[in-house]
Amino acid sequence: MFNLNRSLHFFALGFLLALSGLSLPARADEFAQNLGPVGPHDPILTTVGGKRVIAFYEPRAGECSMHVVVWDSADASAVSAARVRVNLSPRQMVHIDSADNKSINLQCGEFAETLTLNEDRTLITAKSSQ
């Protein structure tokens, strides 16, 4: 006899296993990515040039109180890690540049509801008008 309750348990277990498999990197040496936008306390995870970046924020007095940690991707011990804290007003943006001319822009959303990552892959140079 067919037991519907048991079938639903197997379906739920299979669904959870499928979802957990989607969130893992394909290879062990690949880093997880989360490019956002994210809400409070949720991390943005990305790579900029040879650096890894973790960024998250806490809403504080209508602003994004942002924390950013940057380190060398080849540094397994994370000794090269540097932390930056900055408060952004809604729609304000902070730029993080790497030494190999790559940068990201982190922007506080309207009413400090989100943090968004905008990658900028173009090299900007200034030219004198003399």
C-alpha positions as CSV (number, residue, x, y, z in Angstrom):
1,M,0.0,0.0,0.0
2,F,1.2,3.5,-0.9
3,N,2.0,5.7,2.1
4,L,1.7,9.4,1.2
5,N,3.3,10.7,4.4
6,R,6.4,8.6,3.8
7,S,6.7,9.7,0.2
8,L,6.5,13.4,1.3
9,H,9.4,12.8,3.8
10,F,11.5,11.3,1.0
11,F,10.6,14.2,-1.3
12,A,11.5,16.8,1.4
13,L,14.8,15.0,2.1
14,G,15.7,14.9,-1.6
15,F,14.8,18.6,-2.0
16,L,17.0,19.6,0.9
17,L,19.9,17.6,-0.4
18,A,19.6,19.1,-3.9
19,L,19.6,22.6,-2.4
20,S,22.6,22.0,-0.2
21,G,24.5,20.7,-3.2
22,L,23.8,23.9,-5.2
23,S,25.3,26.1,-2.5
24,L,28.7,24.3,-2.5
25,P,31.5,25.3,-4.8
26,A,32.1,22.8,-7.6
27,R,35.7,22.2,-6.6
28,A,37.4,22.4,-3.2
29,D,39.8,25.1,-4.3
30,E,37.0,27.4,-5.5
31,F,35.8,30.2,-3.2
32,A,32.1,30.7,-2.5
33,Q,30.6,33.8,-4.1
34,N,27.7,35.9,-3.0
35,L,27.5,39.1,-5.1
36,G,24.4,40.5,-3.4
37,P,22.5,42.6,-3.0
38,V,22.3,41.5,0.6
39,G,20.4,42.5,3.7
40,P,21.8,43.4,7.1
41,H,24.3,40.9,8.5
42,D,24.4,38.9,5.3
43,P,27.9,38.7,3.6
44,I,29.0,39.7,0.2
45,L,31.8,37.3,-0.9
46,T,33.9,38.0,-3.9
47,T,37.4,38.1,-5.4
48,V,39.0,41.3,-6.7
49,G,42.2,40.6,-8.6
50,G,44.2,38.4,-6.3
51,K,42.3,39.5,-3.2
52,R,39.3,37.9,-1.4
53,V,36.7,40.3,0.0
54,I,34.0,39.7,2.7
55,A,31.7,42.7,3.3
56,F,28.6,43.0,5.5
57,Y,26.7,45.8,7.2
58,E,24.5,46.6,10.1
59,P,21.8,49.3,9.8
60,R,22.5,52.0,12.3
61,A,20.6,55.3,12.6
62,G,19.5,55.0,8.9
63,E,23.0,54.3,7.7
64,C,24.9,51.3,6.6
65,S,27.6,50.5,9.2
66,M,29.8,48.5,6.9
67,H,32.6,46.1,7.7
68,V,35.0,44.9,4.9
69,V,37.8,42.3,5.3
70,V,40.3,41.9,2.4
71,W,43.1,39.4,2.2
72,D,45.4,37.6,-0.4
73,S,43.6,34.7,-1.9
74,A,46.8,32.7,-1.9
75,D,47.3,33.3,1.9
76,A,45.7,30.2,3.6
77,S,46.6,31.5,7.0
78,A,44.9,34.9,6.4
79,V,47.8,36.8,7.9
80,S,47.5,39.4,5.2
81,A,43.9,40.2,6.2
82,A,43.0,43.9,6.7
83,R,39.6,45.1,8.0
84,V,38.0,48.4,7.1
85,R,34.9,49.9,8.8
86,V,33.0,52.7,7.3
87,N,29.5,54.3,7.7
88,L,27.6,55.0,4.5
89,S,24.5,57.1,4.1
90,P,21.8,55.7,1.9
91,R,22.9,55.5,-1.8
92,Q,26.5,56.4,-0.8
93,M,29.2,54.3,-2.3
94,V,32.7,53.2,-1.2
95,H,35.4,52.2,-3.7
96,I,37.9,49.4,-3.0
97,D,40.8,49.2,-5.4
98,S,43.4,46.5,-5.9
99,A,47.0,46.9,-7.0
100,D,46.2,45.2,-10.3
101,N,43.8,47.9,-11.4
102,K,40.6,46.2,-10.5
103,S,38.1,47.6,-8.1
104,I,34.7,47.1,-6.6
105,N,32.1,49.6,-5.4
106,L,29.9,48.8,-2.4
107,Q,26.8,50.9,-2.2
108,C,24.3,51.4,0.7
109,G,20.7,51.0,-0.5
110,E,17.7,53.2,0.0
111,F,16.8,53.4,3.7
112,A,19.9,51.2,4.5
113,E,17.9,48.2,3.5
114,T,20.6,46.5,1.3
115,L,24.3,46.5,0.5
116,T,25.1,46.1,-3.3
117,L,28.3,45.2,-5.0
118,N,29.1,47.0,-8.3
119,E,32.2,45.7,-10.0
120,D,34.2,48.3,-12.0
121,R,36.6,46.6,-14.4
122,T,37.7,49.7,-16.2
123,L,40.9,51.6,-15.6
124,I,40.3,55.3,-14.9
125,T,43.1,57.7,-15.6
126,A,43.3,61.4,-15.2
127,K,44.7,63.6,-17.9
128,S,46.0,67.1,-17.4
129,S,44.3,69.7,-19.6
130,Q,47.5,71.8,-20.2
